[in-house]
Amino acid sequence: MKQEIFAAEILWDGSRQVTGFDSAKIKVLLTNLRNNYEEAFILSEGHRLLFVVSGFSRIPLVDAVLKIVPYVESLEIKVGESAVALVLEIASGKRWKDMTSKQVRHELSKAASLSIEANCMGEVFSNLFLRAWDENAKSYDSYSQLDNLIKNPVFTTFDFHEYSLN
């Protein structure tokens, strides 16, 4: 049996009362995941969580998720390249669209730091984080260019006669 990357994206109904996922709680969750997985990290934002683990089975991940968020609106588990693609979609801003590139970068940094502190970061996830930061940087560059264009618009003359319908 080969080791796989599993990613569980959890969304819960905003009207449900769910306890916040501060750094201390995430460290405890990471420590518990470490019992079943080689590597793990958790990305937390508002009413969303992303658990990413490296191991042999998704069952301990599903058990962990259902214990902490019993009222999920949506739970999606991706495996292998699909799991990696999910992380990169979030990092690039294509998945969690209501977050700015800077907010995503902050959450990625926090997730990496907590994973390292909980001794859950290894070579596989170090490389995954580097790819995620690269995707985020590409997104940030395009966002910065658009922001710069909004702040410093380029005005040119427009020939109405050339484009007139009459």
DSSP file (Angstrom, degrees, kcal/mol; ACC not computed):
  #  RESIDUE AA STRUCTURE BP1 BP2  ACC     N-H-->O    O-->H-N    N-H-->O    O-->H-N    TCO  KAPPA ALPHA  PHI   PSI    X-CA   Y-CA   Z-CA
    1    1 A M              0   0    0      0, 0.0     2,-0.3     0, 0.0    55,-0.0   0.000 360.0 360.0 360.0 130.7    0.0    0.0    0.0
    2    2 A K        -     0   0    0     54,-0.1     2,-0.2     1,-0.1    53,-0.1  -0.651 360.0-104.6 -98.8 153.3    1.5    3.4   -1.0
    3    3 A Q        -     0   0    0     -2,-0.3     2,-0.3    51,-0.1    53,-0.2  -0.501  41.3-169.6 -74.1 139.6    1.3    6.6    0.9
    4    4 A E  E     -A   55   0A   0     51,-3.8    51,-2.5    -2,-0.2     2,-0.5  -0.828  24.5-118.6-125.5 162.2   -1.2    9.2   -0.4
    5    5 A I  E     -A   54   0A   0     -2,-0.3    75,-2.4    49,-0.2     2,-0.4  -0.915  31.0-168.0 -99.2 129.6   -2.0   12.8    0.2
    6    6 A F  E     -AB  53  79A   0     47,-2.8    47,-2.7    -2,-0.5     2,-0.4  -0.959   5.2-168.9-117.8 136.4   -5.6   13.4    1.4
    7    7 A A  E     -AB  52  78A   0     71,-2.4    71,-3.0    -2,-0.4     2,-0.6  -0.991   2.0-167.1-126.8 125.8   -7.2   16.8    1.5
    8    8 A A  E     -AB  51  77A   0     43,-2.9    43,-2.5    -2,-0.4     2,-0.6  -0.946   4.3-163.5-113.8 114.3  -10.5   17.3    3.3
    9    9 A E  E     -AB  50  76A   0     67,-2.7    67,-2.1    -2,-0.6     2,-0.5  -0.869  10.5-166.9 -98.7 123.3  -12.3   20.6    2.6
   10   10 A I  E     +AB  49  75A   0     39,-3.1    39,-2.1    -2,-0.6     2,-0.4  -0.940  11.2 178.7-117.7 127.8  -14.9   21.3    5.1
   11   11 A L  E     -AB  48  74A   0     63,-2.5    63,-2.3    -2,-0.5    62,-2.2  -0.980   9.3-167.9-120.8 137.3  -17.6   24.0    4.8
   12   12 A W  E     - B   0  72A   0     35,-1.8    60,-0.2    -2,-0.4     2,-0.1  -0.940  35.1 -89.7-127.1 154.5  -20.2   24.6    7.4
   13   13 A D    >   -     0   0    0     58,-0.5     3,-1.8    -2,-0.4    58,-0.0  -0.360  32.7-136.4 -58.6 125.8  -23.4   26.6    7.5
   14   14 A G  T 3  S+     0   0    0      1,-0.3    -1,-0.2    -2,-0.1     4,-0.1   0.705 101.1  62.6 -60.3 -21.5  -22.5   30.1    8.7
   15   15 A S  T 3  S+     0   0    0      2,-0.1    -1,-0.3     0, 0.0     2,-0.2   0.674  85.2  92.7 -80.0 -16.0  -25.6   30.1   11.0
   16   16 A R  S <  S-     0   0    0     -3,-1.8     2,-0.9    55,-0.1    -4,-0.1  -0.528  83.6-119.5 -78.4 143.4  -24.3   27.1   13.0
   17   17 A Q        +     0   0    0     -2,-0.2     2,-0.4     2,-0.0    -2,-0.1  -0.749  40.8 173.7 -83.7 108.3  -22.4   27.9   16.1
   18   18 A V        -     0   0    0     -2,-0.9     3,-0.1    -4,-0.1    51,-0.1  -0.970  35.4-112.6-119.0 131.7  -18.9   26.3   15.6
   19   19 A T        -     0   0    0     -2,-0.4    -2,-0.0    49,-0.2     0, 0.0  -0.334  42.3-101.8 -61.1 139.7  -16.1   26.9   18.0
   20   20 A G        -     0   0    0      1,-0.1     2,-0.9    -2,-0.0    -1,-0.1  -0.211  22.2-130.4 -62.6 153.2  -13.3   28.9   16.6
   21   21 A F        +     0   0    0     25,-0.1    -1,-0.1    -3,-0.1    23,-0.1  -0.724  37.7 173.1-108.4  79.9  -10.2   27.2   15.4
   22   22 A D     >  -     0   0    0     -2,-0.9     4,-2.3     1,-0.1     5,-0.2  -0.219  49.6 -91.2 -79.6 177.1   -7.4   29.2   17.1
   23   23 A S  H  > S+     0   0    0      1,-0.2     4,-2.4     2,-0.2     5,-0.2   0.876 124.7  52.9 -59.2 -41.2   -3.7   28.3   17.0
   24   24 A A  H  > S+     0   0    0      1,-0.2     4,-1.9     2,-0.2    -1,-0.2   0.921 111.0  46.2 -62.9 -43.5   -3.9   26.2   20.2
   25   25 A K  H  > S+     0   0    0      1,-0.2     4,-2.3     2,-0.2    -1,-0.2   0.893 112.0  51.2 -66.9 -39.0   -6.8   24.1   19.0
   26   26 A I  H  X S+     0   0    0     -4,-2.3     4,-2.8     2,-0.2    -1,-0.2   0.897 107.4  53.4 -65.6 -39.3   -5.2   23.6   15.6
   27   27 A K  H  X S+     0   0    0     -4,-2.4     4,-2.5     2,-0.2    -1,-0.2   0.911 109.3  48.9 -61.1 -41.8   -1.9   22.4   17.3
   28   28 A V  H  X S+     0   0    0     -4,-1.9     4,-2.3     2,-0.2    -2,-0.2   0.931 111.9  48.9 -63.0 -44.8   -3.9   19.8   19.3
   29   29 A L  H  X S+     0   0    0     -4,-2.3     4,-2.5     1,-0.2    -2,-0.2   0.916 111.7  49.4 -60.8 -43.1   -5.7   18.6   16.1
   30   30 A L  H  X S+     0   0    0     -4,-2.8     4,-2.1     2,-0.2    -1,-0.2   0.908 109.2  51.8 -62.6 -42.5   -2.3   18.4   14.3
   31   31 A T  H  X S+     0   0    0     -4,-2.5     4,-0.5     1,-0.2    -1,-0.2   0.906 111.3  47.7 -61.0 -41.8   -0.8   16.4   17.2
   32   32 A N  H >< S+     0   0    0     -4,-2.3     3,-1.0     1,-0.2     4,-0.3   0.895 111.1  50.4 -66.2 -40.2   -3.8   14.0   17.1
   33   33 A L  H >X S+     0   0    0     -4,-2.5     3,-1.9     1,-0.2     4,-1.7   0.841  98.3  68.2 -65.5 -31.6   -3.5   13.6   13.3
   34   34 A R  H 3< S+     0   0    0     -4,-2.1    -1,-0.2     1,-0.3    -2,-0.2   0.747  87.0  68.4 -60.9 -23.3    0.2   12.9   13.8
   35   35 A N  T << S+     0   0    0     -3,-1.0    -1,-0.3    -4,-0.5    -2,-0.2   0.780 116.8  22.5 -65.2 -25.5   -0.7    9.6   15.4
   36   36 A N  T <4 S+     0   0    0     -3,-1.9    20,-0.4    -4,-0.3     2,-0.3   0.527 120.8  55.6-117.6 -10.7   -2.0    8.3   12.0
   37   37 A Y     <  -     0   0    0     -4,-1.7    18,-0.2     1,-0.1    -1,-0.1  -0.937  62.5-140.9-132.2 148.8   -0.2   10.4    9.4
   38   38 A E  S    S+     0   0    0     16,-2.2     2,-0.3    -2,-0.3    17,-0.1   0.910  92.5  11.5 -67.8 -44.9    3.4   11.2    8.5
   39   39 A E  E     +C   54   0A   0     15,-0.9    15,-2.2    -6,-0.1     2,-0.3  -0.953  69.2 170.2-136.5 152.7    2.6   14.9    7.7
   40   40 A A  E     +C   53   0A   0     80,-2.0     2,-0.3    -2,-0.3    13,-0.2  -0.982   7.8 176.2-159.4 148.8   -0.4   17.2    8.3
   41   41 A F  E     -C   52   0A   0     11,-2.3    11,-2.7    -2,-0.3     2,-0.4  -0.979  15.1-148.8-150.4 157.9   -1.5   20.8    8.1
   42   42 A I  E     -C   51   0A   0     -2,-0.3     2,-0.5    69,-0.3     9,-0.2  -0.992   2.1-160.8-130.7 125.6   -4.7   22.6    8.6
   43   43 A L  E     -C   50   0A   0      7,-2.8     7,-2.6    -2,-0.4     2,-0.4  -0.932  18.1-171.4-104.7 123.4   -5.8   25.8    6.8
   44   44 A S  E     +C   49   0A   0     -2,-0.5     2,-0.3     5,-0.2     5,-0.2  -0.952  16.3 155.1-124.2 134.3   -8.5   27.6    8.7
   45   45 A E  E >   -C   48   0A   0      3,-2.5     3,-2.3    -2,-0.4     2,-0.1  -0.838  60.8 -60.2-159.2 118.3  -10.6   30.6    7.6
   46   46 A G  T 3  S-     0   0    0     -2,-0.3   -25,-0.1     1,-0.3    -1,-0.1  -0.208 122.4  -5.7  52.5-114.7  -14.0   31.6    8.8
   47   47 A H  T 3  S+     0   0    0     -2,-0.1   -35,-1.8    -3,-0.1     2,-0.4   0.015 122.9  82.1-101.8  25.5  -16.5   28.9    8.0
   48   48 A R  E <   -AC  11  45A   0     -3,-2.3    -3,-2.5   -37,-0.2     2,-0.3  -0.971  49.2-177.7-133.4 147.2  -14.0   26.7    6.1
   49   49 A L  E     -AC  10  44A   0    -39,-2.1   -39,-3.1    -2,-0.4     2,-0.5  -0.993   8.9-161.7-137.5 144.9  -11.2   24.3    7.1
   50   50 A L  E     -AC   9  43A   0     -7,-2.6    -7,-2.8    -2,-0.3     2,-0.5  -0.970   6.7-169.3-127.4 116.7   -8.8   22.4    4.9
   51   51 A F  E     -AC   8  42A   0    -43,-2.5   -43,-2.9    -2,-0.5     2,-0.4  -0.900   5.3-175.3-100.3 129.9   -7.1   19.4    6.4
   52   52 A V  E     +AC   7  41A   0    -11,-2.7   -11,-2.3    -2,-0.5     2,-0.3  -0.993  10.2 168.3-128.1 125.9   -4.2   18.0    4.4
   53   53 A V  E     -AC   6  40A   0    -47,-2.7   -47,-2.8    -2,-0.4     2,-0.5  -0.907  28.1-141.8-134.6 159.3   -2.5   14.8    5.5
   54   54 A S  E     +AC   5  39A   0    -15,-2.2   -16,-2.2    -2,-0.3   -15,-0.9  -0.979  53.6  91.0-125.2 118.0    0.0   12.3    4.1
   55   55 A G  E    S-A    4   0A   0    -51,-2.5   -51,-3.8    -2,-0.5   -18,-0.1  -0.883  78.3 -74.9-174.3-156.0   -0.6    8.6    5.0
   56   56 A F  S    S+     0   0    0    -20,-0.4     2,-0.3    -2,-0.3   -54,-0.1   0.615  99.0  32.4-106.8 -15.7   -2.2    5.3    4.0
   57   57 A S        -     0   0    0    -21,-0.2     4,-0.3   -53,-0.1    -1,-0.2  -0.998  51.7-149.9-146.6 146.3   -5.9    5.7    4.8
   58   58 A R  S  > S+     0   0    0     -2,-0.3     4,-2.4     1,-0.2     3,-0.3   0.589  81.9  88.8 -86.7 -11.3   -8.5    8.5    4.8
   59   59 A I  H  > S+     0   0    0      1,-0.2     4,-2.5     2,-0.2     5,-0.2   0.908  86.0  47.9 -58.8 -48.6  -10.6    6.9    7.6
   60   60 A P  H  > S+     0   0    0      0, 0.0     4,-2.3     0, 0.0    -1,-0.2   0.855 111.8  53.1 -61.9 -30.7   -8.7    8.6   10.5
   61   61 A L  H  > S+     0   0    0     -4,-0.3     4,-2.5    -3,-0.3    -2,-0.2   0.940 109.3  46.7 -66.7 -47.4   -9.1   11.9    8.7
   62   62 A V  H  X S+     0   0    0     -4,-2.4     4,-2.5     1,-0.2     5,-0.2   0.916 112.7  50.8 -60.9 -43.6  -12.9   11.5    8.3
   63   63 A D  H  X S+     0   0    0     -4,-2.5     4,-1.5    -5,-0.2    -1,-0.2   0.926 111.3  48.0 -59.6 -45.5  -13.2   10.4   12.0
   64   64 A A  H  X S+     0   0    0     -4,-2.3     4,-1.4     1,-0.2    -2,-0.2   0.911 112.5  48.7 -62.3 -43.6  -11.2   13.5   13.1
   65   65 A V  H  X S+     0   0    0     -4,-2.5     4,-2.5     1,-0.2     3,-0.4   0.931 110.5  49.4 -63.8 -46.8  -13.2   15.9   10.9
   66   66 A L  H  < S+     0   0    0     -4,-2.5    -1,-0.2     1,-0.2    -2,-0.2   0.762 107.4  56.4 -68.4 -24.4  -16.6   14.5   12.1
   67   67 A K  H  < S+     0   0    0     -4,-1.5    -1,-0.2    -5,-0.2    -2,-0.2   0.855 116.8  33.3 -72.5 -34.8  -15.6   14.8   15.8
   68   68 A I  H  < S+     0   0    0     -4,-1.4   -49,-0.2    -3,-0.4    -2,-0.2   0.784 130.8  28.7 -95.7 -27.6  -14.8   18.5   15.5
   69   69 A V     <  +     0   0    0     -4,-2.5     3,-0.4    -5,-0.2    -1,-0.2  -0.682  64.2 165.3-131.9  79.1  -17.3   19.7   13.0
   70   70 A P  S    S+     0   0    0      0, 0.0     2,-0.6     0, 0.0    -1,-0.1   0.734  71.5  57.3 -70.7 -20.2  -20.4   17.4   13.3
   71   71 A Y  S    S+     0   0    0    -58,-0.0   -58,-0.5     3,-0.0     2,-0.3  -0.510  73.5 167.0-109.6  64.2  -22.7   19.7   11.3
   72   72 A V  E     -B   12   0A   0     -2,-0.6   -60,-0.3    -3,-0.4     3,-0.2  -0.561  29.9-160.9 -80.9 140.8  -20.8   20.1    8.1
   73   73 A E  E    S+     0   0A   0    -62,-2.2     2,-0.3     1,-0.4   -61,-0.2   0.819  83.7   6.9 -80.8 -36.1  -22.6   21.6    5.1
   74   74 A S  E     -B   11   0A   0    -63,-2.3   -63,-2.5    -3,-0.1     2,-0.4  -0.984  60.0-177.2-151.1 134.5  -20.1   20.1    2.8
   75   75 A L  E     +B   10   0A   0     -2,-0.3     2,-0.5   -65,-0.2   -65,-0.2  -0.975  10.3 176.4-134.1 119.7  -17.2   17.6    3.2
   76   76 A E  E     -B    9   0A   0    -67,-2.1   -67,-2.7    -2,-0.4     2,-0.5  -0.987  10.8-162.9-126.6 128.4  -15.1   16.8    0.2
   77   77 A I  E     -B    8   0A   0     -2,-0.5     2,-0.3   -69,-0.2   -69,-0.2  -0.950   6.7-168.9-114.9 124.7  -12.0   14.5    0.3
   78   78 A K  E     -B    7   0A   0    -71,-3.0   -71,-2.4    -2,-0.5     2,-0.4  -0.798   6.9-151.8-107.9 152.8   -9.5   14.6   -2.5
   79   79 A V  E >   -B    6   0A   0     -2,-0.3     3,-1.4   -73,-0.2   -73,-0.2  -0.963  50.2 -27.3-128.2 142.0   -6.7   12.1   -3.0
   80   80 A G  T >> S+     0   0    0    -75,-2.4     4,-1.9    -2,-0.4     3,-0.6  -0.315 129.4   3.3  64.7-130.5   -3.3   12.3   -4.6
   81   81 A E  H 3> S+     0   0    0      1,-0.3     4,-2.7     2,-0.2    -1,-0.3   0.811 131.4  58.8 -62.4 -30.7   -2.9   14.8   -7.4
   82   82 A S  H <> S+     0   0    0     -3,-1.4     4,-1.8     2,-0.2    -1,-0.3   0.871 105.5  49.7 -65.1 -35.7   -6.5   16.0   -6.8
   83   83 A A  H <> S+     0   0    0     -3,-0.6     4,-1.9   -78,-0.3    -2,-0.2   0.911 111.9  47.5 -67.4 -43.1   -5.6   16.9   -3.2
   84   84 A V  H  X S+     0   0    0     -4,-1.9     4,-2.3     1,-0.2    -2,-0.2   0.919 110.5  52.3 -63.0 -43.8   -2.5   18.8   -4.4
   85   85 A A  H  X S+     0   0    0     -4,-2.7     4,-2.4     1,-0.2    -1,-0.2   0.875 106.4  54.2 -61.2 -37.9   -4.6   20.6   -7.0
   86   86 A L  H  X S+     0   0    0     -4,-1.8     4,-2.2     2,-0.2    -1,-0.2   0.934 108.5  48.2 -61.8 -46.8   -7.1   21.6   -4.3
   87   87 A V  H  X S+     0   0    0     -4,-1.9     4,-2.5     1,-0.2    -2,-0.2   0.918 113.3  47.9 -59.5 -43.6   -4.3   23.2   -2.2
   88   88 A L  H  X S+     0   0    0     -4,-2.3     4,-2.1     2,-0.2     6,-0.2   0.848 108.5  54.3 -69.1 -34.0   -3.0   25.1   -5.2
   89   89 A E  H  X>S+     0   0    0     -4,-2.4     5,-1.6     2,-0.2     6,-1.4   0.905 111.3  45.4 -64.1 -41.3   -6.5   26.3   -6.2
   90   90 A I  H ><5S+     0   0    0     -4,-2.2     3,-0.9     4,-0.2    -2,-0.2   0.930 112.7  50.9 -66.4 -44.9   -6.9   27.7   -2.7
   91   91 A A  H 3<5S+     0   0    0     -4,-2.5    -2,-0.2     1,-0.2    -1,-0.2   0.858 110.4  49.1 -61.3 -36.2   -3.5   29.3   -2.8
   92   92 A S  H 3<5S-     0   0    0     -4,-2.1    -1,-0.2    -5,-0.1    -2,-0.2   0.596 114.5-114.7 -81.7 -10.6   -4.1   30.9   -6.2
   93   93 A G  T <<5S+     0   0    0     -3,-0.9    -3,-0.2    -4,-0.7     6,-0.1   0.500  86.9 113.8  90.5   3.8   -7.4   32.4   -5.1
   94   94 A K  S   <S+     0   0    0     -5,-1.6     3,-0.2    -6,-0.2    -4,-0.2   0.715  82.0  35.7 -79.3 -20.4   -9.5   30.3   -7.5
   95   95 A R  S    S+     0   0    0     -6,-1.4     2,-1.2     1,-0.2    -5,-0.2   0.898 120.9  37.4-101.4 -54.2  -11.2   28.3   -4.8
   96   96 A W  S >  S+     0   0    0     -7,-0.2     3,-1.7    -6,-0.2    -1,-0.2  -0.654  73.7 172.6 -99.8  75.9  -11.8   30.6   -1.8
   97   97 A K  T 3   +     0   0    0     -2,-1.2    -1,-0.2     1,-0.3    -2,-0.0   0.630  64.1  67.4 -68.0 -18.1  -12.6   33.6   -3.9
   98   98 A D  T 3  S+     0   0    0     -3,-0.1     2,-0.4     2,-0.1    -1,-0.3   0.465  88.4  82.8 -83.7   1.7  -13.8   35.9   -1.1
   99   99 A M  S <  S-     0   0    0     -3,-1.7     2,-0.1    -6,-0.1    -3,-0.0  -0.833  79.2-125.7-103.7 142.1  -10.2   36.1    0.3
  100  100 A T     >  -     0   0    0     -2,-0.4     4,-2.3     1,-0.1     5,-0.2  -0.387  28.2-109.1 -76.3 163.7   -7.5   38.4   -1.0
  101  101 A S  H  > S+     0   0    0      1,-0.2     4,-2.5     2,-0.2     5,-0.2   0.877 121.3  54.0 -59.4 -38.5   -4.2   37.0   -2.1
  102  102 A K  H  > S+     0   0    0      2,-0.2     4,-2.2     1,-0.2    -1,-0.2   0.896 107.6  49.6 -65.0 -40.9   -2.6   38.6    1.0
  103  103 A Q  H  > S+     0   0    0      2,-0.2     4,-2.4     1,-0.2    -2,-0.2   0.909 111.6  48.8 -64.1 -42.2   -5.2   36.9    3.3
  104  104 A V  H  X S+     0   0    0     -4,-2.3     4,-2.7     2,-0.2    -2,-0.2   0.929 110.4  50.9 -62.9 -44.7   -4.5   33.5    1.7
  105  105 A R  H  X S+     0   0    0     -4,-2.5     4,-2.4     1,-0.2    -1,-0.2   0.901 110.0  50.5 -59.9 -41.4   -0.7   34.0    2.0
  106  106 A H  H  X S+     0   0    0     -4,-2.2     4,-2.4     2,-0.2    -1,-0.2   0.925 111.5  47.2 -62.1 -45.1   -1.2   34.8    5.7
  107  107 A E  H  X S+     0   0    0     -4,-2.4     4,-2.5     2,-0.2    -2,-0.2   0.880 111.4  51.3 -66.0 -37.9   -3.3   31.7    6.3
  108  108 A L  H  X S+     0   0    0     -4,-2.7     4,-2.5     2,-0.2    -1,-0.2   0.922 110.9  48.5 -62.9 -43.5   -0.7   29.5    4.4
  109  109 A S  H  X S+     0   0    0     -4,-2.4     4,-2.5     1,-0.2    -2,-0.2   0.913 112.3  48.4 -62.9 -43.1    2.1   31.0    6.5
  110  110 A K  H  X S+     0   0    0     -4,-2.4     4,-2.5     2,-0.2     5,-0.2   0.915 111.5  49.9 -63.6 -43.1    0.1   30.3    9.7
  111  111 A A  H  X S+     0   0    0     -4,-2.5     4,-2.1     1,-0.2   -69,-0.3   0.903 111.8  48.3 -63.3 -41.3   -0.7   26.7    8.6
  112  112 A A  H  X S+     0   0    0     -4,-2.5     4,-2.4     2,-0.2    -2,-0.2   0.929 111.9  49.1 -65.0 -44.8    3.0   26.0    7.8
  113  113 A S  H  X S+     0   0    0     -4,-2.5     4,-2.6     1,-0.2    -2,-0.2   0.925 112.6  46.9 -61.2 -45.9    4.2   27.5   11.1
  114  114 A L  H  X S+     0   0    0     -4,-2.5     4,-1.9     1,-0.2    -1,-0.2   0.879 111.4  51.9 -64.9 -37.4    1.7   25.4   13.2
  115  115 A S  H  <>S+     0   0    0     -4,-2.1     5,-3.3    -5,-0.2     6,-0.5   0.902 111.2  47.0 -65.4 -41.3    2.5   22.3   11.2
  116  116 A I  H ><5S+     0   0    0     -4,-2.4     3,-1.6     4,-0.2    -2,-0.2   0.929 111.4  51.2 -65.3 -45.3    6.2   22.8   11.9
  117  117 A E  H 3<5S+     0   0    0     -4,-2.6    -2,-0.2     1,-0.3    -1,-0.2   0.849 110.7  48.7 -60.7 -34.9    5.6   23.5   15.6
  118  118 A A  T 3<5S-     0   0    0     -4,-1.9    -1,-0.3    -5,-0.2    -2,-0.2   0.342 115.4-117.5 -87.1   7.2    3.5   20.3   15.9
  119  119 A N  T < 5S+     0   0    0     -3,-1.6    -3,-0.2    -5,-0.1    -2,-0.1   0.874  81.7 121.2  58.9  40.2    6.3   18.3   14.2
  120  120 A C      < +     0   0    0     -5,-3.3   -80,-2.0    -6,-0.1     2,-0.5   0.257  41.3  98.0-114.6   8.6    4.0   17.5   11.3
  121  121 A M        +     0   0    0     -6,-0.5     2,-0.2   -82,-0.2   -82,-0.1  -0.873  44.1 157.3-105.5 128.7    6.0   19.1    8.4
  122  122 A G     >  -     0   0    0     -2,-0.5     4,-2.1     0, 0.0     5,-0.2  -0.575  57.5 -73.3-130.2-164.7    8.2   16.9    6.3
  123  123 A E  H  > S+     0   0    0     -2,-0.2     4,-2.2     2,-0.2     5,-0.2   0.887 124.1  53.7 -65.0 -41.7    9.7   17.0    2.8
  124  124 A V  H  > S+     0   0    0      1,-0.2     4,-1.8     2,-0.2    -1,-0.2   0.944 115.3  38.5 -61.6 -49.1    6.5   16.3    0.9
  125  125 A F  H  > S+     0   0    0      2,-0.2     4,-2.7     1,-0.2    -1,-0.2   0.791 110.2  60.3 -77.0 -26.4    4.5   19.1    2.5
  126  126 A S  H  X S+     0   0    0     -4,-2.1     4,-1.9     2,-0.2    -1,-0.2   0.937 109.8  43.8 -60.5 -44.7    7.5   21.5    2.5
  127  127 A N  H  X S+     0   0    0     -4,-2.2     4,-2.1     2,-0.2    -2,-0.2   0.883 111.9  53.3 -66.7 -38.1    7.5   21.1   -1.3
  128  128 A L  H  X S+     0   0    0     -4,-1.8     4,-2.4     1,-0.2    -2,-0.2   0.909 108.4  49.8 -63.6 -41.5    3.8   21.5   -1.4
  129  129 A F  H  X S+     0   0    0     -4,-2.7     4,-3.0     2,-0.2     5,-0.2   0.896 108.0  53.4 -64.4 -39.2    3.9   24.7    0.5
  130  130 A L  H  X S+     0   0    0     -4,-1.9     4,-1.9     1,-0.2    -1,-0.2   0.920 111.1  46.3 -61.0 -42.4    6.6   26.1   -1.8
  131  131 A R  H  X S+     0   0    0     -4,-2.1     4,-2.3     2,-0.2    -2,-0.2   0.897 112.4  51.1 -64.9 -39.9    4.3   25.3   -4.8
  132  132 A A  H  X S+     0   0    0     -4,-2.4     4,-2.6     2,-0.2    -2,-0.2   0.919 110.1  48.4 -64.8 -44.0    1.4   26.9   -3.0
  133  133 A W  H  X S+     0   0    0     -4,-3.0     4,-2.4     1,-0.2    -1,-0.2   0.868 110.2  52.9 -64.4 -34.8    3.3   30.1   -2.2
  134  134 A D  H  X S+     0   0    0     -4,-1.9     4,-2.1    -5,-0.2    -2,-0.2   0.926 110.5  46.8 -64.5 -44.5    4.4   30.2   -5.8
  135  135 A E  H  X S+     0   0    0     -4,-2.3     4,-2.1     1,-0.2    -2,-0.2   0.906 113.0  49.8 -61.7 -42.2    0.8   30.0   -7.0
  136  136 A N  H  X S+     0   0    0     -4,-2.6     4,-2.9     1,-0.2    -2,-0.2   0.893 108.4  52.7 -64.8 -39.5   -0.2   32.6   -4.5
  137  137 A A  H  X S+     0   0    0     -4,-2.4     4,-2.5     2,-0.2    -1,-0.2   0.893 108.0  50.8 -64.3 -39.5    2.6   34.9   -5.7
  138  138 A K  H  X S+     0   0    0     -4,-2.1     4,-1.9     2,-0.2    -1,-0.2   0.930 113.2  45.8 -61.6 -44.3    1.4   34.6   -9.3
  139  139 A S  H  X S+     0   0    0     -4,-2.1     4,-2.3     1,-0.2    -2,-0.2   0.905 111.8  51.7 -63.7 -42.4   -2.1   35.5   -8.2
  140  140 A Y  H  X S+     0   0    0     -4,-2.9     4,-3.0     1,-0.2    -2,-0.2   0.882 106.8  54.4 -63.6 -39.7   -0.7   38.4   -6.1
  141  141 A D  H  X S+     0   0    0     -4,-2.5     4,-2.1     2,-0.2    -1,-0.2   0.927 111.2  43.8 -60.7 -45.5    1.2   39.7   -9.0
  142  142 A S  H  X S+     0   0    0     -4,-1.9     4,-2.0     2,-0.2    -1,-0.2   0.880 114.5  50.2 -69.1 -36.1   -1.9   39.9  -11.2
  143  143 A Y  H  X S+     0   0    0     -4,-2.3     4,-2.9     2,-0.2    -2,-0.2   0.914 110.5  50.3 -64.8 -42.7   -3.9   41.4   -8.4
  144  144 A S  H  X S+     0   0    0     -4,-3.0     4,-2.7     1,-0.2    -2,-0.2   0.885 109.2  51.3 -63.6 -39.0   -1.2   44.0   -7.8
  145  145 A Q  H  X S+     0   0    0     -4,-2.1     4,-2.0     2,-0.2    -1,-0.2   0.921 112.8  45.1 -64.1 -43.4   -1.2   44.9  -11.5
  146  146 A L  H  X S+     0   0    0     -4,-2.0     4,-2.1     2,-0.2    -2,-0.2   0.920 113.5  49.8 -65.4 -44.2   -5.0   45.3  -11.5
  147  147 A D  H  X S+     0   0    0     -4,-2.9     4,-2.4     1,-0.2    -2,-0.2   0.902 110.6  50.5 -60.6 -41.7   -4.8   47.3   -8.2
  148  148 A N  H  X S+     0   0    0     -4,-2.7     4,-2.4     1,-0.2    -1,-0.2   0.886 109.0  51.4 -64.0 -39.3   -2.1   49.5   -9.7
  149  149 A L  H  < S+     0   0    0     -4,-2.0    -1,-0.2     2,-0.2    -2,-0.2   0.873 110.5  48.7 -66.3 -37.0   -4.2   50.1  -12.8
  150  150 A I  H  < S+     0   0    0     -4,-2.1    -2,-0.2     1,-0.2    -1,-0.2   0.913 115.9  42.9 -67.8 -42.5   -7.2   51.1  -10.7
  151  151 A K  H  < S+     0   0    0     -4,-2.4    -2,-0.2     1,-0.3    -1,-0.2   0.822 127.8  30.5 -72.8 -31.2   -5.1   53.5   -8.6
  152  152 A N  S  < S-     0   0    0     -4,-2.4    -1,-0.3    -5,-0.2    -2,-0.1  -0.624  84.2-168.8-128.4  71.8   -3.2   54.9  -11.7
  153  153 A P        -     0   0    0      0, 0.0     2,-0.6     0, 0.0    -3,-0.1  -0.227  19.0-128.6 -65.2 152.4   -5.6   54.8  -14.6
  154  154 A V        -     0   0    0     -5,-0.1     2,-0.5     2,-0.0    -2,-0.0  -0.903  22.8-161.0-103.5 119.2   -4.3   55.4  -18.1
  155  155 A F        +     0   0    0     -2,-0.6     2,-0.3     0, 0.0     0, 0.0  -0.857  13.8 172.5-103.3 133.2   -6.3   58.0  -20.0
  156  156 A T        -     0   0    0     -2,-0.5     2,-0.2     0, 0.0    -2,-0.0  -0.886  37.5 -94.8-130.3 164.6   -6.2   58.2  -23.8
  157  157 A T        -     0   0    0     -2,-0.3     2,-0.5     2,-0.0     0, 0.0  -0.524  34.2-149.8 -78.5 149.2   -8.1   60.2  -26.3
  158  158 A F        -     0   0    0     -2,-0.2     2,-1.0     4,-0.0     3,-0.1  -0.983   6.7-142.7-124.8 125.8  -11.0   58.5  -27.9
  159  159 A D     >  -     0   0    0     -2,-0.5     4,-1.1     1,-0.2     3,-0.2  -0.754  15.6-175.1 -91.3 101.6  -12.1   59.4  -31.5
  160  160 A F  T  4 S+     0   0    0     -2,-1.0     4,-0.3     1,-0.2    -1,-0.2   0.826  80.8  58.8 -66.2 -32.0  -15.9   59.3  -31.4
  161  161 A H  T >4 S+     0   0    0      1,-0.2     3,-0.7     2,-0.2    -1,-0.2   0.878 102.7  52.9 -65.8 -37.2  -16.1   59.8  -35.2
  162  162 A E  T 34 S+     0   0    0      1,-0.2    -1,-0.2    -3,-0.2    -2,-0.2   0.845 118.7  35.0 -68.0 -32.3  -14.1   56.7  -35.9
  163  163 A Y  T 3< S+     0   0    0     -4,-1.1    -1,-0.2    -3,-0.1    -2,-0.2   0.217  89.0 128.2-106.9  13.8  -16.4   54.5  -33.8
  164  164 A S    <   -     0   0    0     -3,-0.7    -3,-0.1    -4,-0.3    -5,-0.0  -0.412  54.7-145.1 -72.2 144.1  -19.7   56.3  -34.5
  165  165 A L              0   0    0      1,-0.2    -1,-0.1    -2,-0.1    -4,-0.1   0.644 360.0 360.0 -82.5 -15.4  -22.6   54.2  -35.6
  166  166 A N              0   0    0     -5,-0.0    -1,-0.2     0, 0.0    -2,-0.0   0.452 360.0 360.0 -85.6 360.0  -23.9   57.0  -37.9
